[in-house]
C-alpha cells in the first residue's frame, strides 16, 4: 500500500473524532508519515493547550487511527501536553 493510501485511511480515523475536537475549538492535522510507519500529528486550536489532550489522544485519536490504518507502527503528537 502506498503512502497516500495510508494517509487516506488515517484521515478516515481522524474524521471520526474531529467533530468532538472541533466542538471544543480544536482539531488535529497530519504532519508526516515516515516510510517506517511513524505518523506525526499536531493538535490545533484549543487542543494544543488542553489538559485533556493526552486522554483525547489515547482514547480517541490513537484508537481510531490504528483501527482504520493498522499499517501505522506508532503515532507521535508533536505538541502533546505532558499532563
Buried (B, 14 or more C-beta within 10 A) or exposed (E): EEEEEBBEBBBEBBEBBBEEBBEEEBBBEBEEBEEEBEBBBBBBBBBBEBEEBBEBBEEBBBBBBBEBBEBBEEBBBEEBBEE
